Amino acid sequence: MTRSANDAAVVIAEAIAGDEDDFAKLMTRKARALGMTRTVYRNASGLPNDDQVTTARDQSTLGRAIQDRFPRYYRYFSTAAFNYPRPFDPQPQSPARQCRGRRRHQDRLHPRLPASTS
């Protein structure tokens, strides 16, 4: 799910601005217009990039802007975890073992970190 969302972000960026770099510049300009003075975007997905930076204050500013401007959709940002199917296992397991996992969003972006247990 995360990989698909990242790919979708790139496709949308290319449709809006021609390429992802130009879209990141548009995002940075919008961030400034919202009052996010220390944020610089370098890609559309938010994937790690050493030149892409933000602050807690700027993220708070963004959160308030989303809540104020799109109150109907703000609830989507409160999702702390989601269920996803376990990776394909070539050796079939019993139905009891074919359960779904529960992870926080960022766990899928950092596979080398242990999955959350909550």
TIRO-2110 file (N, C-alpha, C; in Angstrom, 1 decimal):
// TIRO-2110
0.8, -1.2, 0.0, N, 1, A
0.0, 0.0, 0.0, CA, 1, A
0.9, 1.3, 0.0, C, 1, A
1.9, 1.3, 0.8, N, 2, A
2.8, 2.4, 0.9, CA, 2, A
3.5, 2.7, -0.4, C, 2, A
4.0, 1.6, -1.0, N, 3, A
4.7, 1.8, -2.3, CA, 3, A
3.8, 2.3, -3.4, C, 3, A
2.6, 1.8, -3.4, N, 4, A
1.6, 2.3, -4.4, CA, 4, A
1.3, 3.8, -4.2, C, 4, A
1.2, 4.2, -2.9, N, 5, A
0.9, 5.6, -2.6, CA, 5, A
2.1, 6.5, -3.1, C, 5, A
3.3, 6.0, -2.8, N, 6, A
4.5, 6.8, -3.3, CA, 6, A
4.5, 6.9, -4.8, C, 6, A
4.2, 5.8, -5.5, N, 7, A
4.2, 5.9, -7.0, CA, 7, A
3.1, 6.8, -7.4, C, 7, A
2.0, 6.8, -6.8, N, 8, A
0.9, 7.7, -7.1, CA, 8, A
1.2, 9.1, -6.9, C, 8, A
2.0, 9.4, -5.9, N, 9, A
2.4, 10.8, -5.6, CA, 9, A
3.3, 11.3, -6.8, C, 9, A
4.2, 10.4, -7.3, N, 10, A
5.0, 10.8, -8.4, CA, 10, A
4.2, 11.1, -9.6, C, 10, A
3.3, 10.2, -9.9, N, 11, A
2.4, 10.4, -11.1, CA, 11, A
1.6, 11.7, -11.0, C, 11, A
1.1, 12.0, -9.9, N, 12, A
0.3, 13.2, -9.7, CA, 12, A
1.2, 14.4, -9.8, C, 12, A
2.4, 14.3, -9.2, N, 13, A
3.4, 15.4, -9.3, CA, 13, A
3.7, 15.7, -10.8, C, 13, A
3.9, 14.7, -11.6, N, 14, A
4.3, 14.8, -13.0, CA, 14, A
3.1, 15.4, -13.8, C, 14, A
1.9, 15.1, -13.4, N, 15, A
0.7, 15.6, -14.1, CA, 15, A
0.5, 17.1, -13.8, C, 15, A
0.8, 17.5, -12.6, N, 16, A
0.6, 18.9, -12.2, CA, 16, A
1.7, 19.8, -12.6, C, 16, A
3.0, 19.3, -12.5, N, 17, A
4.1, 20.2, -12.7, CA, 17, A
5.1, 19.8, -13.8, C, 17, A
4.8, 18.7, -14.4, N, 18, A
5.7, 18.2, -15.5, CA, 18, A
6.8, 17.2, -15.0, C, 18, A
7.3, 17.5, -13.8, N, 19, A
8.2, 16.5, -13.2, CA, 19, A
8.2, 16.7, -11.7, C, 19, A
8.8, 15.7, -11.0, N, 20, A
8.8, 15.7, -9.6, CA, 20, A
9.6, 16.8, -9.0, C, 20, A
10.7, 17.2, -9.6, N, 21, A
11.5, 18.3, -9.0, CA, 21, A
10.7, 19.6, -9.0, C, 21, A
10.0, 19.9, -10.2, N, 22, A
9.2, 21.1, -10.2, CA, 22, A
8.1, 21.1, -9.3, C, 22, A
7.5, 19.9, -9.1, N, 23, A
6.4, 19.8, -8.1, CA, 23, A
6.9, 20.1, -6.7, C, 23, A
8.1, 19.6, -6.4, N, 24, A
8.6, 19.8, -5.1, CA, 24, A
8.9, 21.3, -4.8, C, 24, A
9.3, 22.0, -5.9, N, 25, A
9.4, 23.5, -5.8, CA, 25, A
8.1, 24.1, -5.5, C, 25, A
7.0, 23.7, -6.2, N, 26, A
5.7, 24.2, -5.9, CA, 26, A
5.2, 23.9, -4.5, C, 26, A
5.5, 22.7, -4.0, N, 27, A
5.2, 22.4, -2.6, CA, 27, A
5.9, 23.3, -1.7, C, 27, A
7.2, 23.5, -1.9, N, 28, A
8.0, 24.4, -1.0, CA, 28, A
7.4, 25.8, -1.0, C, 28, A
7.0, 26.3, -2.2, N, 29, A
6.4, 27.7, -2.3, CA, 29, A
5.1, 27.7, -1.5, C, 29, A
4.3, 26.6, -1.6, N, 30, A
3.0, 26.5, -0.9, CA, 30, A
3.3, 26.5, 0.6, C, 30, A
4.3, 25.8, 1.0, N, 31, A
4.7, 25.7, 2.4, CA, 31, A
5.0, 27.1, 2.9, C, 31, A
5.7, 27.9, 2.2, N, 32, A
6.0, 29.2, 2.6, CA, 32, A
4.8, 30.1, 2.7, C, 32, A
3.8, 29.9, 1.8, N, 33, A
2.6, 30.7, 1.8, CA, 33, A
1.8, 30.3, 3.0, C, 33, A
1.9, 29.1, 3.5, N, 34, A
1.2, 28.6, 4.7, CA, 34, A
1.9, 29.1, 6.0, C, 34, A
3.1, 29.6, 5.9, N, 35, A
3.9, 30.0, 7.0, CA, 35, A
4.9, 29.0, 7.5, C, 35, A
5.1, 28.0, 6.7, N, 36, A
6.1, 27.0, 7.0, CA, 36, A
7.5, 27.5, 6.5, C, 36, A
8.2, 28.2, 7.4, N, 37, A
9.4, 28.9, 7.0, CA, 37, A
10.7, 28.1, 6.9, C, 37, A
10.7, 26.9, 7.4, N, 38, A
11.9, 26.1, 7.4, CA, 38, A
11.8, 24.7, 6.7, C, 38, A
10.7, 24.6, 5.9, N, 39, A
10.5, 23.3, 5.2, CA, 39, A
10.9, 23.5, 3.8, C, 39, A
11.6, 22.4, 3.3, N, 40, A
12.1, 22.4, 1.9, CA, 40, A
11.7, 21.0, 1.4, C, 40, A
10.9, 20.9, 0.3, N, 41, A
10.5, 19.6, -0.2, CA, 41, A
11.4, 19.3, -1.4, C, 41, A
11.8, 18.0, -1.6, N, 42, A
12.6, 17.6, -2.7, CA, 42, A
11.9, 16.5, -3.5, C, 42, A
10.8, 15.9, -3.0, N, 43, A
10.1, 14.9, -3.8, CA, 43, A
8.6, 15.0, -3.4, C, 43, A
7.8, 14.3, -4.1, N, 44, A
6.4, 14.4, -3.9, CA, 44, A
5.9, 13.4, -2.8, C, 44, A
6.6, 12.4, -2.5, N, 45, A
6.2, 11.3, -1.6, CA, 45, A
6.6, 11.5, -0.2, C, 45, A
7.6, 12.3, 0.1, N, 46, A
8.1, 12.4, 1.4, CA, 46, A
9.1, 11.4, 1.8, C, 46, A
9.5, 10.6, 0.8, N, 47, A
10.6, 9.6, 1.0, CA, 47, A
11.9, 10.3, 1.4, C, 47, A
12.8, 9.7, 2.1, N, 48, A
14.0, 10.3, 2.6, CA, 48, A
14.8, 10.9, 1.5, C, 48, A
15.3, 12.1, 1.8, N, 49, A
16.2, 12.9, 0.9, CA, 49, A
17.0, 13.8, 1.8, C, 49, A
18.3, 13.8, 1.8, N, 50, A
19.1, 14.6, 2.7, CA, 50, A
18.8, 16.1, 2.6, C, 50, A
18.3, 16.6, 1.4, N, 51, A
18.0, 18.0, 1.2, CA, 51, A
16.6, 18.3, 1.6, C, 51, A
15.8, 17.4, 1.9, N, 52, A
14.4, 17.6, 2.3, CA, 52, A
14.3, 17.7, 3.8, C, 52, A
13.9, 18.9, 4.2, N, 53, A
13.9, 19.2, 5.7, CA, 53, A
12.6, 19.8, 6.1, C, 53, A
12.3, 19.7, 7.4, N, 54, A
11.1, 20.4, 8.0, CA, 54, A
11.4, 20.5, 9.5, C, 54, A
10.5, 21.1, 10.2, N, 55, A
10.6, 21.2, 11.6, CA, 55, A
9.3, 20.8, 12.2, C, 55, A
9.3, 20.6, 13.5, N, 56, A
8.0, 20.2, 14.2, CA, 56, A
7.1, 21.4, 14.1, C, 56, A
7.6, 22.6, 14.2, N, 57, A
6.7, 23.8, 14.2, CA, 57, A
6.0, 23.8, 12.8, C, 57, A
6.8, 23.6, 11.7, N, 58, A
6.2, 23.6, 10.4, CA, 58, A
5.2, 22.5, 10.2, C, 58, A
5.4, 21.4, 10.7, N, 59, A
4.5, 20.3, 10.6, CA, 59, A
3.2, 20.6, 11.4, C, 59, A
3.3, 21.3, 12.5, N, 60, A
2.2, 21.7, 13.3, CA, 60, A
1.4, 22.8, 12.4, C, 60, A
2.1, 23.7, 11.8, N, 61, A
1.4, 24.7, 10.9, CA, 61, A
0.7, 24.0, 9.8, C, 61, A
1.3, 22.9, 9.2, N, 62, A
0.6, 22.2, 8.1, CA, 62, A
-0.6, 21.5, 8.7, C, 62, A
-0.5, 20.8, 9.8, N, 63, A
-1.6, 20.1, 10.4, CA, 63, A
-2.8, 21.1, 10.7, C, 63, A
-2.5, 22.2, 11.2, N, 64, A
-3.6, 23.2, 11.5, CA, 64, A
-4.2, 23.7, 10.2, C, 64, A
-3.4, 23.9, 9.1, N, 65, A
-4.0, 24.3, 7.8, CA, 65, A
-4.9, 23.2, 7.2, C, 65, A
-4.5, 22.0, 7.3, N, 66, A
-5.3, 20.9, 6.8, CA, 66, A
-6.6, 20.8, 7.6, C, 66, A
-6.5, 20.9, 8.9, N, 67, A
-7.7, 20.8, 9.8, CA, 67, A
-8.6, 22.0, 9.5, C, 67, A
-8.1, 23.2, 9.3, N, 68, A
-8.9, 24.3, 9.0, CA, 68, A
-9.5, 24.3, 7.6, C, 68, A
-8.7, 23.9, 6.6, N, 69, A
-9.2, 24.0, 5.2, CA, 69, A
-9.9, 22.8, 4.7, C, 69, A
-9.7, 21.6, 5.3, N, 70, A
-10.3, 20.4, 4.9, CA, 70, A
-10.8, 19.6, 6.1, C, 70, A
-11.7, 20.2, 6.9, N, 71, A
-12.1, 19.5, 8.1, CA, 71, A
-12.8, 18.1, 7.8, C, 71, A
-13.4, 18.0, 6.7, N, 72, A
-14.1, 16.7, 6.3, CA, 72, A
-13.1, 15.6, 6.2, C, 72, A
-11.8, 15.9, 5.8, N, 73, A
-10.8, 14.8, 5.5, CA, 73, A
-9.8, 14.7, 6.6, C, 73, A
-9.8, 15.6, 7.6, N, 74, A
-8.8, 15.6, 8.6, CA, 74, A
-8.8, 14.3, 9.4, C, 74, A
-9.9, 13.6, 9.5, N, 75, A
-9.9, 12.4, 10.3, CA, 75, A
-9.0, 11.3, 9.7, C, 75, A
-8.7, 11.4, 8.4, N, 76, A
-7.8, 10.4, 7.8, CA, 76, A
-6.4, 10.5, 8.3, C, 76, A
-6.0, 11.6, 8.8, N, 77, A
-4.7, 11.8, 9.3, CA, 77, A
-4.6, 11.3, 10.7, C, 77, A
-5.6, 10.9, 11.4, N, 78, A
-5.6, 10.5, 12.7, CA, 78, A
-5.3, 9.0, 12.8, C, 78, A
-5.3, 8.3, 11.7, N, 79, A
-5.1, 6.8, 11.7, CA, 79, A
-3.6, 6.5, 12.1, C, 79, A
-3.5, 5.9, 13.3, N, 80, A
-2.2, 5.6, 13.8, CA, 80, A
-1.6, 4.3, 13.3, C, 80, A
-2.5, 3.4, 12.8, N, 81, A
-2.0, 2.1, 12.3, CA, 81, A
-3.0, 1.5, 11.3, C, 81, A
-2.6, 0.6, 10.6, N, 82, A
-3.4, -0.1, 9.6, CA, 82, A
-3.1, -1.5, 9.5, C, 82, A
-4.0, -2.4, 9.1, N, 83, A
-3.8, -3.8, 8.9, CA, 83, A
-3.4, -4.0, 7.4, C, 83, A
-2.5, -5.0, 7.2, N, 84, A
-2.1, -5.3, 5.9, CA, 84, A
-1.9, -6.8, 5.8, C, 84, A
-2.0, -7.4, 4.6, N, 85, A
-1.7, -8.8, 4.5, CA, 85, A
-0.2, -9.1, 4.7, C, 85, A
0.0, -10.2, 5.3, N, 86, A
1.5, -10.6, 5.5, CA, 86, A
2.1, -10.9, 4.1, C, 86, A
3.4, -10.8, 3.9, N, 87, A
4.0, -11.0, 2.6, CA, 87, A
3.7, -12.5, 2.2, C, 87, A
3.7, -12.7, 0.9, N, 88, A
3.5, -14.0, 0.3, CA, 88, A
4.5, -15.0, 0.9, C, 88, A
3.9, -16.2, 1.3, N, 89, A
4.8, -17.2, 1.8, CA, 89, A
4.6, -18.4, 0.9, C, 89, A
5.6, -18.9, 0.2, N, 90, A
5.4, -20.0, -0.8, CA, 90, A
5.0, -21.3, -0.1, C, 90, A
5.2, -21.4, 1.2, N, 91, A
4.7, -22.6, 2.0, CA, 91, A
3.4, -22.3, 2.7, C, 91, A
2.3, -22.8, 2.2, N, 92, A
1.0, -22.5, 2.8, CA, 92, A
1.0, -22.7, 4.3, C, 92, A
0.3, -21.9, 5.0, N, 93, A
0.1, -22.0, 6.4, CA, 93, A
-1.4, -22.2, 6.7, C, 93, A
-1.6, -22.7, 7.9, N, 94, A
-3.0, -22.9, 8.3, CA, 94, A
-3.7, -21.6, 8.3, C, 94, A
-5.0, -21.6, 8.2, N, 95, A
-5.8, -20.3, 8.2, CA, 95, A
-5.5, -19.5, 9.5, C, 95, A
-5.3, -20.1, 10.6, N, 96, A
-5.0, -19.4, 11.8, CA, 96, A
-3.7, -18.6, 11.7, C, 96, A
-2.7, -19.1, 10.9, N, 97, A
-1.5, -18.4, 10.8, CA, 97, A
-1.5, -17.4, 9.7, C, 97, A
-2.5, -17.4, 8.8, N, 98, A
-2.6, -16.4, 7.7, CA, 98, A
-3.4, -15.2, 8.2, C, 98, A
-2.9, -14.6, 9.3, N, 99, A
-3.5, -13.5, 9.9, CA, 99, A
-2.9, -12.2, 9.3, C, 99, A
-3.5, -11.1, 9.6, N, 100, A
-3.0, -9.8, 9.2, CA, 100, A
-2.1, -9.3, 10.2, C, 100, A
-1.1, -8.5, 9.8, N, 101, A
-0.2, -7.8, 10.7, CA, 101, A
-0.7, -6.4, 11.0, C, 101, A
-0.2, -5.8, 12.1, N, 102, A
-0.6, -4.4, 12.4, CA, 102, A
0.7, -3.6, 12.6, C, 102, A
0.8, -2.6, 11.9, N, 103, A
2.0, -1.7, 11.9, CA, 103, A
1.6, -0.3, 11.8, C, 103, A
2.5, 0.5, 12.4, N, 104, A
2.4, 2.0, 12.2, CA, 104, A
2.8, 2.3, 10.8, C, 104, A
2.3, 3.4, 10.2, N, 105, A
2.7, 3.8, 8.9, CA, 105, A
4.2, 3.8, 8.6, C, 105, A
4.9, 4.4, 9.5, N, 106, A
6.4, 4.6, 9.3, CA, 106, A
7.1, 3.3, 9.3, C, 106, A
6.6, 2.2, 9.9, N, 107, A
7.2, 0.9, 9.9, CA, 107, A
7.5, 0.4, 8.5, C, 107, A
6.5, 0.7, 7.6, N, 108, A
6.7, 0.1, 6.3, CA, 108, A
7.8, 0.9, 5.5, C, 108, A
8.1, 2.1, 5.9, N, 109, A
9.1, 2.9, 5.2, CA, 109, A
10.5, 2.6, 5.7, C, 109, A
10.6, 2.0, 6.9, N, 110, A
11.9, 1.7, 7.5, CA, 110, A
11.9, 0.2, 7.8, C, 110, A
12.0, -0.7, 6.8, N, 111, A
12.0, -2.1, 7.0, CA, 111, A
13.1, -2.7, 7.9, C, 111, A
14.2, -1.9, 8.1, N, 112, A
15.2, -2.4, 9.0, CA, 112, A
14.9, -2.2, 10.4, C, 112, A
13.9, -1.5, 10.8, N, 113, A
13.5, -1.3, 12.1, CA, 113, A
12.5, -2.3, 12.5, C, 113, A
12.4, -2.7, 13.8, N, 114, A
11.4, -3.7, 14.2, CA, 114, A
10.0, -3.2, 14.0, C, 114, A
9.1, -4.0, 13.7, N, 115, A
7.7, -3.6, 13.6, CA, 115, A
7.1, -3.3, 15.0, C, 115, A
6.2, -2.4, 15.0, N, 116, A
5.6, -2.0, 16.3, CA, 116, A
4.8, -3.2, 16.8, C, 116, A
4.6, -3.3, 18.1, N, 117, A
3.9, -4.3, 18.7, CA, 117, A
2.5, -3.9, 19.1, C, 117, A
2.2, -2.6, 18.9, N, 118, A
0.9, -2.1, 19.4, CA, 118, A
-0.2, -2.4, 18.4, C, 118, A
END
